[in-house]
Amino acid sequence: MIRIGVADDEQLARYNLIYILKENFTDISFIESENGQQLIQLIQNGLIDIALVDIRMPKLDGLEAMERCKDLRPIPWAIVSSYAEFPYAKRALTLGALGYILKPPDPLEVKNITAMLINKWREIKKIEIKQLESFWIRLLQNHEKPIHSENQGLDHLPSIIRYTKKSQLYPLVISLQGPSIPQDSVIQTIKNNYLCYNNDEFPLFIYPDWENGLYESLCSFSEPVSLSVFKESVLTHLIARLQHDYQTYIIKIITGLPCFNFEIAREQIFKIKDVLKYEPLLPNSCLDLETSTELLLPFTAQELEASKKIVSVIQSWRKKDWLAYKSHILDLFITLEKVEPQLQIKLLHYLERIMVISLGLSAQGLSDKAIHTFKENLLSMVRYNGNSQREEPFTEIIRFIDSHSMESISITQVASLFGFSPNYLSTLFHQKTGETFTSYITKRRIQEARNLLRSGLSVKEAAWAVGYADEQHFSKLYKKIMGYPPVFEKKS
């Protein structure tokens, strides 16, 4: 609905003008003012979209009022006056008036000039929506430094789009995970669903993260809408539509809390994306940020890490970064050993569905053979797609060991991951490094412990950090390798 400000000190003149407008236009509302000061207040508060202004009014005339409003916000306006003198018309045109209606107003002239003002308002609105959208995208890309305080809200952004102090912003992220990511069709589906509950005067911005299957969105409403109403009225219908149109995909929607500030909305988007790093553990539904965070609390650190590695495998697979992909797979399967079997099945099912690779469940559940076969099927993509990037196998093994040396890993585990027998890898390791697997791991741990001790950690803290629960055992190993006990690092 377009809000027309009618400024005239004569009530009968205002009534006559409003009557003509009602006869010729629908979907409009009127806000009256008796003088220039009231008109300025209406424009400052963003309460009108176009204005029909009398010249001679008490306290402040119409031309003076519009001159003071030049730098506030660009609203289209026209003069309605009984003065036909050229100086008035010239000054009005200089100030940006788009028309000059003489009293008593001719209905056809009022209709034509008002239609021109409405068209101009729509042009300005489209430009400012683009500006807002660009601003939102720059914020998400971290290219824009913060320019608002918490109390400023949207005051420095284009205000013709109706952002008053009652307006609300709802940040949300829509996740669509599958073998390929549909692009424009998803955006259109999201926008169409949104417009069923709002209109294009309150825009919906969508910033697509194609590589990760995420649609970072910002909804706006002219009046306060509770979180429960937003979820029930908009998001449940949206996820139902997406699930109908993209039946083979895993779909989740997480929304933040309502806010009045673009930067607060951005912070919530980043928090939602942090939660979505553990997406395989979340249900396929519409959640708010607080609920989704609470759902992750019961999981152990190893379970959360396994879920995160599933997401990393998928991301590197989509990017065709085969070296990273192989590394993430190896990390994943060593982490999965610390996860209880039912959750293993859930996590691998997630990977199976997105990458369309058979998991091979038996009647007894997930056997060791099935896990090994599934891992080999995943790694076969590297052999098929990543030949040009392949490294000498032992280089990959050393890199893997180095990145996991603070964890409890054995030569048997590493050999299994890389397709060697433990005896063969043990011999190969000694040939290549001149030391045993255990000795290599111990030296790396002690070297890292030395750095931690010098950074200020206690002996006990350093021992725990590099994988030793027994402080006394750690101290003996440290003295054996370094030639002095770890407490000497603290003293030095």
N, C-alpha and C positions, 0 to 999 in steps of 0.2 A: 504494500500500500504506500502510495506517494503522499507525503505530508506537505501541504501547501500553506505557507505563512501569508496571511493577509494583514497588512499593516496600514491602518487608517484611523484617525482620531474620531471619525464620525461612524457611529454604530450602524446607521441606515446604509451608508456607503459599503460597509463591510458585508452587511446582510445581502444587499443587492448583488455584489460581486460573487459571493458564495452561492447564491441562488442560481446564477448563470452557470457557474462551474458544475454544480450538481446536475444541471440539466444536460450537460455535454460530456461529463466524464464519470466513469465508475472507478472503484478501487482507489479512491483518494480520501484524505482526511484534511481537516482544516485546523489551524491554530491561529488565533487572532491576537493582535497587539495594537495598543492605542497610541504608541509613540515610538520614537527611534530607539530609546534606551531598552524598552521591552524587546524590540526586534533584535538588537545586538545580543541580548541575553539568550534568546531562542537559538540564534545561530551559534553562539559560543557553546551551548549545551548540546548541539547536534540534533535539535528537535524538529527542524524543518529541512526539506530537500530543495524546494524552490520558493521564491518570494514574489508577491505582488505588492508594490510599495507606493504609498502616497508621498508626495513631496513635503507639503506643509503639515507638520505635526508638532505638538507641544514638546517641550524639553529637548528634543533633538529631531531635526527634520530627516526625511527619508534618504536624501542624497548624502548627508553627513554620516548617517548611520551606515550606509553601504560602503562609504569610503573607509570607515573605521574597521569594517569587516573584511576588507580586501585580503588581508594576510591571515585571516582566521581559517576559512575553508571556502573552496570555490563552488558556491551554489549559484545556479542560474536565476536571474531575476529580471523583472520588468517594472517600469513606472506606470502607476495609475493616477492621473492627476487632471485637475481642471485647468491647469496652466499650460498654454500651448506655445509659450515664448521659446524662441530658438536657444537662448543661453541655457535654459533648463535641460532641453533635449540634448544639447551638445555635451553638457557636463555629465548627464546620465550615461550617454554613449561612451564617454571617456572612462567612466568608472566601470564599464563592462555590462551595462544594461542591454538586454537583447530585444527590448520592445518598449513602446511608449503608447499607453492606452489613455485616450482622453475621456473625461467624465462628461456626461453620463456614458458609461461604457456600452459600446456596440457589442451584442452577444457574439456575433461572428468574429469580430476582432479579438475578443477575449478568448474565444475558443482557439483561434489560429495561433495567437501568441503563446497561450498556455501549452498547447501541443508542442510548439517549438521548444519551450522551456523543459518540458518533460523529456523530449528526445535528447536535449543537451545533457540533462541530468543522467540519463542512461549511458550516454557516451562517456561522461566523466566517471561514472561508477565502474564501467568496464575497465577503464584505464587504471583506476585505483585498486580494483581487485587484482589486476596483473601485478601492480606494484606490491601489494600485500603478499601475493603468492611468491614473488621473487624474494621478498624479505624473509618469508618463512623458510624457503629453500636455503637461503644463505645462512640462516641461523642453524639449520640442521647440518649443513656442511661445515660448520664452524668457521665460516668466512666473515661473519659479522660479529663485531665486538658488542658486548652488552650496552644498550643505550637506555634501558628503562630501570627505574627503581621499582620496588614492589608496589608503591603507591601510585606510580605514574600510569599503570595499566596500558591503554592503547592511545594515550593522549597525543603521542608524537606520530601516530600512523594516520593514514587517510581516514577521515571521519565520516565521509558521505555514505559509507557502507553501514551506517546505523550503529556503530559501536558506541553505545552509551555505557554508563556505569553499571547498568543492569545486565548488559550483555554477558554471555558466558562462552568460554572456549572449552571444548572437550578434546584433549589429545588422545589419540589411539593408534595402535599398530595392528594391521591385519596381516596375518601370516598365511601364505598359501604355498604348501610344500608338495612337490611332485617331481616327476622325471624332467619336466620342462616347465618354464614359468610363463603362463599367459600374461600378456601385457595390457594393451589398450582395452581389451574386452573386460578385464577385471575392473579397471578404473571406471569404465562406463557403467558397469553393474553397481559399483559402490555409489556413484553419483546419482544414478536413477533412484536407488533405494532411499538415499538421503533426501532427495527432493520430494518424496512422498510425505515427509514430515516437516519440511521446511521449504523455503523458496530461495531463488537464486539471489535475493537481496542479502541473504546471510550465507556467505560462501563456504564451501567445503574445499580445503586444500589437500592435495594428495602428492606426496613425494615418494615415487617408487624406487625401491632398492632392488632392482631386477636380480642381481646376482644372488641375493639371499632370500628372494621370494617374499619381501616385506613391503608393505604399503603404509608409510608413515603419514598419518592423516590428522587434520585439525578441523573439527566441526564448530560452527558458531550458531548461537541462538540469541534472539533479541531479548528474551526474558529468562529468568532463572529456571532451569530444568534440573530436577534432582537426579542423582546418579541412578537410582532404581528405575525411574521413568525413562531415562535415556537408554538404559540397557533393554528394558522391556519394549519400548516404543520404536526404537531405531535398530539397535544392535542385534536383537534376537531375530528380527525379520531379515536383517542383512546377512547374518551367518546362514540362515535357512536358505536364502536365495543363492548364496555362493555354493553351499553344499549341493543344492539342486543342479546348478549349472556346471560345477566342477566336481563330479562325484568321485573321481579317482584320487582327489587331492586330500591332504591333511590340512584342515583349516582351523585356525584359532584367532580370536580377537581379544586383545587386552586394551582396556581403556584406563586413562588416568582420571584424576579428580577434576571437577570443573575449576577453571581459573579465569583471570581477567588480564593475563599478561602473557605475551608471546614467549618470553624467555622462561617463565615458569612452565609453560606448555612444552618447550624444548627440553627442559630438564626432565620432565616426566617421560617424554619420548625416549630419552637415553636410558632412563631407569627401566622402562618396559623392554627395551632391546637387551639390556643386561639380563633380565628375567628370561627372555626368549633364547638365551644361550643354553638354557636347560629345557628347551621346548619338548623334547621327547618324554619328559616326565609330567607334562601338563595335559589336562583333558582337552579334547577337541570341542571347545565350546567358547562362549563369550564370558570373559572374566574381567574384573577390575584389578588394578595393580596391587592393591593390598591383599586381596584374596589369592592371587597367583603367587605372591611372595610367601604367604602363609602355607600354601600347598607344598612348597619346596622345603619347609623347615624340617619335616620328619626324616628326610633322606640324609644318609651319611655323606661324608666328604668324598669317599670313593664312588658312591652312586652318582653324586652331582658331577664329579669329574668325568665319569664314563659318559654321562649324558652330553656334557660339553664337548667331548671328543667325537661323539656321533655327529654333532652339528659341524665340527671342524672337518670331518671326512666329507660331508656333503658339500660344504662350501668349496673345498679344494677340488672336488670332483667337478662341480659346476664351472669352476674357473679353468679346468684342465691343467692345473698345476700338479703334475704327476709326481714330482719329487715330494712336495708337501703332502699330497694325497697318501703316498705310501708310508710316509713317516707317521701321519695321523692314524692310519690303520694299525700299524705296529703298536703305537701308543694305546690305541683303543683296546686291543685284545689283551695286552698285559694288564690294563686297568680292569677289564671285565672279570679277570680271575678273582678279584676281590669283591665282586658283586654277587648277591645271592641269585640262584638259578632262575627264579620266576621273573625277576627284574631284568636279568640277562635276556630272556626271551622277549620281554616287552621292548627293550631297547633295540635289539636286533630286528624285531618285526618292523619297527619304525624305519630302520635303514633299508630293510628288504622292500618295503612298500614304495619308498621314494626312488630307490635305485633299480627296482624291478629285477632283483636277484633272488632266486629261491633259497630260503633258509634251511629247508629240509628237516622239519620237525618229525621225530619218531613218536610212537605211542607213549614212550616213557619220558618224553620231553626232549630237551636239547642235549644230544650226546656230544662227547668230545670230538668224535669223528665228524659230526654235523658242523660243529663250530670250526674245525680245521678246514673242511670243505668250503664253508661259507667265506672264510678268510682268504682261501686260495682263489675263489671266484672274484672276490673284490680286488685282489692283487693282480689278477689276470688282466684287468683293465690297464694297469701300468705296463705290463708286457706288450699289450696290444697297441696302446696309444702313446706310451712314453719311451719308446726305444731310443729316441735321439737324446733323451735326458738321463738315461740310466748311468749310474756310477758303478765303479768297481765294487763288488759286493762287500768286501771287507771295510771299505770306506764308509758304507752305509751302516754296517754293524757297529763300528767305532762311534759314529755320530749318535746312534741310538743309545749305546751304553753310556756315553758322556751325558746325554740329556736325562738319563734315568739312574745315574750312579748314586744318588742320595736315597734311592728307593731300595726295597728288598727284592732284588732280581738275582737270578741264578743263571749259570751257563746253560742249563737245561731249557729254561724259558726262552732265552735269546736264540738258542739253536732251533727250537721249535718254531719260533716266529719267522726265522729266515730260511727254514727248510733244510737245516743241516742236522747231522747227528751230534749229540753232545761231545763224544770223543773226538770226532773230526774237528769241530769248532775249537775245542780246547787245544788240540795240536796246532791248528792254524793260528790261533791267537798267540801262542807262545812263539811260533816262527816269526810272526809279523811284528810283535812288540818286544820280544825278549823277556817277557814275564808272564806269570799266570794271570788268569782272569781275576781271581780273588785279590791278588797283589795289586793289580791295576786299579780295581775298584777302591781298595783301601787307601791307596796313595791319593786318588782324586778326592776322596772324602776328607782326608787329613789336610790336604791343601786348602780345601774350602773351609774347613774348621779354623785353620790358621787365619784366613781372611776375616772370618766372623769374630774370632777372639780379638783381633786388632781393631775391629769396628766397635767393640765395647760389650759384646755378649759375654756372659759368664761361661765357665767351663761346661756346666750342666746344660745351659741353653744351646751352646755350640754343638755339644754331643747329640742332643735331640735333633737339631736342625739337619745334621748330616747322616742321621739314621742309626744312632747308637743310644739305646735306652739305658745301658749300664755305664755310668760315668767312670767307674774304676777301670772297666775294660777299655773304654775309650782312652783314658789317660795312659795306660800301658802301651797301646798301639801308637799313640801320639809320640811318646818318648822313644819307642823303638824306631820310628821312621824319622823323626826330626832330631833326635839326640838329646832332647830336654823335655821336661814335662810341660803340659799346656799352660800351667799357671805362670810360667816364665813369660809367655806372650802378653799376659795381662800386666805384668810388672814392667815390661819394656814399653 
